[in-house]
Amino acid sequence: MCAKYSSKVVAVKRARIKFKNNFHMKNLYYFMYDWIVQQGWVPRNDPDFPEIFMGHNEAAGGGTEIWWAWRPKQKVNEYLRWVLNIDVHVILLRSVEIMKGKEKYKTNWGEVEIILNSHVETDWQGKWANHSILKHFETMYRLRLYKDDIGREKKKLIYETYRFQNALKDFLDIQRTGTNESEGGYFPRGGIGE
């Protein structure tokens, strides 16, 4: 691909989830992974999984700090694709034991912040930007001829971002409104017990 390639990014939705309580860290990671796999963002066991960063720090004052960033992409067509930027930051993470019913479970306590930034990317392969003639017409194509398609894809991606946000809130047992309760998963609330 040529070095002067540059796609146009159309911002769609930014969602933020902040939670401070008991949850199972490993199950949260697996839940997020399973969700993006099940929704077709990436194939299962993909060797090129779009995790661009994973960091871990043992804090001197107690607790663990963890970061990870994923950049899954989903092709719409040869001109458009969806991009979902997922940034997770966990602080004060420590192991705890809790009672749920009559059972004792080992789990975690901490504060997790999940930021979802979704956008639609146009000319993602650079076919227009790198073409000697088409590069002069790309802006007109995007703003006039492809405007309705981009608008439709923005609405679909907003819905997809909300679905992921609601699935995460459901997993973390955060109260939410206007949801489809039948869209559950196989993970228990907070990833703790049954």
C-alpha positions as a Markdown table, in Angstrom:
| # | Residue | x | y | z |
|---|---|---|---|---|
| 1 | Met | 0.0 | 0.0 | 0.0 |
| 2 | Cys | 1.2 | 3.4 | -0.9 |
| 3 | Ala | 2.5 | 5.7 | 1.9 |
| 4 | Lys | 0.1 | 8.6 | 1.1 |
| 5 | Tyr | -3.0 | 6.4 | 1.9 |
| 6 | Ser | -5.4 | 8.2 | 4.2 |
| 7 | Ser | -8.9 | 7.0 | 5.0 |
| 8 | Lys | -11.6 | 9.4 | 6.2 |
| 9 | Val | -13.0 | 8.6 | 9.6 |
| 10 | Val | -16.7 | 9.4 | 10.5 |
| 11 | Ala | -17.1 | 9.4 | 14.3 |
| 12 | Val | -20.2 | 7.5 | 15.3 |
| 13 | Lys | -20.5 | 6.9 | 19.1 |
| 14 | Arg | -18.5 | 7.2 | 22.3 |
| 15 | Ala | -19.7 | 5.1 | 25.3 |
| 16 | Arg | -18.2 | 4.9 | 28.7 |
| 17 | Ile | -18.8 | 2.4 | 31.5 |
| 18 | Lys | -17.3 | 3.0 | 35.0 |
| 19 | Phe | -17.8 | 0.4 | 37.7 |
| 20 | Lys | -16.3 | 0.0 | 41.2 |
| 21 | Asn | -17.3 | -3.2 | 43.0 |
| 22 | Asn | -16.8 | -7.0 | 43.0 |
| 23 | Phe | -16.3 | -8.6 | 39.6 |
| 24 | His | -14.3 | -11.4 | 38.2 |
| 25 | Met | -11.4 | -9.9 | 36.1 |
| 26 | Lys | -10.6 | -13.0 | 34.0 |
| 27 | Asn | -14.3 | -13.6 | 33.2 |
| 28 | Leu | -14.7 | -9.9 | 32.2 |
| 29 | Tyr | -11.8 | -10.3 | 29.7 |
| 30 | Tyr | -13.3 | -13.6 | 28.3 |
| 31 | Phe | -16.8 | -12.1 | 28.1 |
| 32 | Met | -15.6 | -9.1 | 26.0 |
| 33 | Tyr | -13.6 | -11.4 | 23.8 |
| 34 | Asp | -16.5 | -13.8 | 23.3 |
| 35 | Trp | -18.9 | -10.9 | 22.5 |
| 36 | Ile | -16.8 | -9.5 | 19.7 |
| 37 | Val | -16.2 | -13.0 | 18.3 |
| 38 | Gln | -19.9 | -13.9 | 18.4 |
| 39 | Gln | -20.8 | -10.6 | 16.8 |
| 40 | Gly | -18.4 | -11.3 | 13.9 |
| 41 | Trp | -15.8 | -8.6 | 14.6 |
| 42 | Val | -12.9 | -11.2 | 14.6 |
| 43 | Pro | -12.7 | -14.9 | 14.1 |
| 44 | Arg | -12.2 | -17.1 | 17.1 |
| 45 | Asn | -8.5 | -18.0 | 17.8 |
| 46 | Asp | -7.3 | -15.4 | 15.3 |
| 47 | Pro | -3.5 | -15.2 | 15.4 |
| 48 | Asp | -3.9 | -11.5 | 14.4 |
| 49 | Phe | -6.3 | -10.6 | 17.2 |
| 50 | Pro | -6.4 | -6.8 | 17.2 |
| 51 | Glu | -5.1 | -6.3 | 20.7 |
| 52 | Ile | -2.7 | -3.4 | 20.3 |
| 53 | Phe | -1.7 | -3.0 | 24.0 |
| 54 | Met | -1.8 | -4.9 | 27.2 |
| 55 | Gly | -0.2 | -3.5 | 30.4 |
| 56 | His | 0.0 | -4.7 | 33.9 |
| 57 | Asn | 1.4 | -2.8 | 37.0 |
| 58 | Glu | 1.6 | -3.9 | 40.6 |
| 59 | Ala | 0.9 | -0.7 | 42.6 |
| 60 | Ala | 3.1 | -0.1 | 45.7 |
| 61 | Gly | 0.1 | 1.0 | 47.7 |
| 62 | Gly | -1.7 | -2.2 | 47.0 |
| 63 | Gly | -3.8 | -3.4 | 44.2 |
| 64 | Thr | -3.1 | -4.0 | 40.5 |
| 65 | Glu | -3.5 | -1.8 | 37.5 |
| 66 | Ile | -4.3 | -3.3 | 34.1 |
| 67 | Trp | -4.8 | -1.7 | 30.7 |
| 68 | Trp | -5.7 | -3.2 | 27.4 |
| 69 | Ala | -6.7 | -1.8 | 24.0 |
| 70 | Trp | -8.5 | -3.6 | 21.2 |
| 71 | Arg | -9.1 | -2.3 | 17.7 |
| 72 | Pro | -11.5 | -4.8 | 16.0 |
| 73 | Lys | -12.7 | -3.9 | 12.5 |
| 74 | Gln | -15.6 | -5.2 | 10.5 |
| 75 | Lys | -15.8 | -4.9 | 6.7 |
| 76 | Val | -19.1 | -3.5 | 5.3 |
| 77 | Asn | -18.0 | -3.3 | 1.7 |
| 78 | Glu | -15.0 | -2.4 | -0.4 |
| 79 | Tyr | -15.4 | 1.3 | 0.5 |
| 80 | Leu | -16.7 | 1.2 | 4.1 |
| 81 | Arg | -15.8 | -0.6 | 7.3 |
| 82 | Trp | -16.7 | -0.3 | 11.0 |
| 83 | Val | -14.0 | 0.2 | 13.6 |
| 84 | Leu | -14.6 | -0.2 | 17.4 |
| 85 | Asn | -11.9 | 1.1 | 19.6 |
| 86 | Ile | -12.1 | -0.6 | 23.0 |
| 87 | Asp | -9.9 | 0.8 | 25.8 |
| 88 | Val | -10.1 | -0.8 | 29.3 |
| 89 | His | -8.4 | 0.5 | 32.4 |
| 90 | Val | -8.6 | -1.3 | 35.8 |
| 91 | Ile | -7.2 | 0.1 | 39.0 |
| 92 | Leu | -7.1 | -1.0 | 42.6 |
| 93 | Leu | -7.7 | -4.6 | 41.6 |
| 94 | Arg | -7.3 | -7.2 | 44.3 |
| 95 | Ser | -8.4 | -10.7 | 45.1 |
| 96 | Val | -11.3 | -11.1 | 47.5 |
| 97 | Glu | -13.7 | -13.8 | 48.7 |
| 98 | Ile | -17.4 | -13.2 | 48.8 |
| 99 | Met | -20.5 | -15.1 | 49.8 |
| 100 | Lys | -23.2 | -15.5 | 47.2 |
| 101 | Gly | -26.1 | -17.5 | 48.6 |
| 102 | Lys | -24.4 | -20.2 | 50.7 |
| 103 | Glu | -21.4 | -20.5 | 48.5 |
| 104 | Lys | -18.0 | -18.8 | 48.9 |
| 105 | Tyr | -16.3 | -17.5 | 45.7 |
| 106 | Lys | -12.9 | -16.2 | 44.9 |
| 107 | Thr | -13.2 | -13.1 | 42.8 |
| 108 | Asn | -11.8 | -9.6 | 42.4 |
| 109 | Trp | -12.6 | -6.1 | 43.7 |
| 110 | Gly | -11.6 | -3.0 | 41.8 |
| 111 | Glu | -12.5 | -0.1 | 39.6 |
| 112 | Val | -12.9 | -0.7 | 35.9 |
| 113 | Glu | -13.4 | 1.9 | 33.2 |
| 114 | Ile | -14.3 | 0.8 | 29.6 |
| 115 | Ile | -14.4 | 3.2 | 26.8 |
| 116 | Leu | -15.9 | 2.3 | 23.4 |
| 117 | Asn | -15.3 | 4.6 | 20.5 |
| 118 | Ser | -16.9 | 3.5 | 17.2 |
| 119 | His | -16.5 | 5.0 | 13.8 |
| 120 | Val | -17.1 | 4.3 | 10.2 |
| 121 | Glu | -14.0 | 4.4 | 8.0 |
| 122 | Thr | -14.3 | 5.3 | 4.3 |
| 123 | Asp | -11.9 | 4.3 | 1.6 |
| 124 | Trp | -10.3 | 2.0 | 4.1 |
| 125 | Gln | -8.2 | 0.2 | 1.5 |
| 126 | Gly | -6.9 | 3.4 | 0.0 |
| 127 | Lys | -8.1 | 2.6 | -3.5 |
| 128 | Trp | -9.5 | 6.1 | -4.1 |
| 129 | Ala | -6.8 | 8.1 | -2.2 |
| 130 | Asn | -4.0 | 6.3 | -4.1 |
| 131 | His | -5.5 | 6.4 | -7.5 |
| 132 | Ser | -4.2 | 9.2 | -9.8 |
| 133 | Ile | -7.7 | 10.1 | -11.1 |
| 134 | Leu | -10.2 | 8.9 | -8.5 |
| 135 | Lys | -8.5 | 10.8 | -5.6 |
| 136 | His | -9.9 | 14.0 | -7.0 |
| 137 | Phe | -13.5 | 12.7 | -6.8 |
| 138 | Glu | -13.3 | 10.9 | -3.5 |
| 139 | Thr | -14.7 | 13.8 | -1.4 |
| 140 | Met | -17.6 | 14.3 | -3.8 |
| 141 | Tyr | -18.3 | 10.5 | -3.8 |
| 142 | Arg | -18.2 | 10.4 | 0.0 |
| 143 | Leu | -20.2 | 13.5 | 0.7 |
| 144 | Arg | -22.9 | 13.2 | -2.0 |
| 145 | Leu | -23.2 | 9.8 | -3.6 |
| 146 | Tyr | -22.3 | 7.7 | -0.6 |
| 147 | Lys | -23.9 | 10.0 | 2.1 |
| 148 | Asp | -27.0 | 7.8 | 2.6 |
| 149 | Asp | -25.0 | 4.6 | 2.9 |
| 150 | Ile | -22.7 | 6.2 | 5.4 |
| 151 | Gly | -25.7 | 7.4 | 7.4 |
| 152 | Arg | -27.2 | 4.0 | 7.4 |
| 153 | Glu | -24.0 | 2.4 | 8.5 |
| 154 | Lys | -23.6 | 5.0 | 11.3 |
| 155 | Lys | -27.1 | 4.1 | 12.6 |
| 156 | Lys | -26.2 | 0.4 | 12.6 |
| 157 | Leu | -22.9 | 1.0 | 14.3 |
| 158 | Ile | -24.6 | 3.1 | 17.0 |
| 159 | Tyr | -26.9 | 0.2 | 17.7 |
| 160 | Glu | -24.0 | -2.2 | 17.8 |
| 161 | Thr | -22.1 | 0.0 | 20.2 |
| 162 | Tyr | -25.2 | 0.3 | 22.5 |
| 163 | Arg | -25.6 | -3.5 | 22.4 |
| 164 | Phe | -22.0 | -4.0 | 23.5 |
| 165 | Gln | -22.4 | -1.3 | 26.2 |
| 166 | Asn | -25.6 | -2.9 | 27.5 |
| 167 | Ala | -24.0 | -6.4 | 27.4 |
| 168 | Leu | -21.1 | -5.1 | 29.5 |
| 169 | Lys | -23.5 | -3.4 | 31.9 |
| 170 | Asp | -25.5 | -6.6 | 32.2 |
| 171 | Phe | -22.3 | -8.5 | 32.9 |
| 172 | Leu | -21.2 | -6.0 | 35.6 |
| 173 | Asp | -24.7 | -5.9 | 37.0 |
| 174 | Ile | -25.1 | -2.2 | 36.4 |
| 175 | Gln | -28.7 | -0.9 | 36.1 |
| 176 | Arg | -29.6 | 0.1 | 32.6 |
| 177 | Thr | -32.8 | 1.3 | 30.9 |
| 178 | Gly | -34.5 | 0.4 | 27.6 |
| 179 | Thr | -32.9 | -2.9 | 27.1 |
| 180 | Asn | -33.8 | -6.2 | 25.6 |
| 181 | Glu | -33.5 | -8.7 | 28.5 |
| 182 | Ser | -33.7 | -11.7 | 26.2 |
| 183 | Glu | -30.2 | -10.7 | 24.9 |
| 184 | Gly | -28.4 | -12.4 | 27.8 |
| 185 | Gly | -25.3 | -14.5 | 27.8 |
| 186 | Tyr | -24.0 | -17.5 | 29.6 |
| 187 | Phe | -21.8 | -15.5 | 32.0 |
| 188 | Pro | -23.4 | -14.9 | 35.5 |
| 189 | Arg | -23.6 | -11.3 | 36.7 |
| 190 | Gly | -20.2 | -10.0 | 37.5 |
| 191 | Gly | -18.7 | -13.3 | 36.3 |
| 192 | Ile | -19.2 | -14.6 | 39.9 |
| 193 | Gly | -20.9 | -17.9 | 40.6 |
| 194 | Glu | -24.4 | -18.9 | 39.3 |
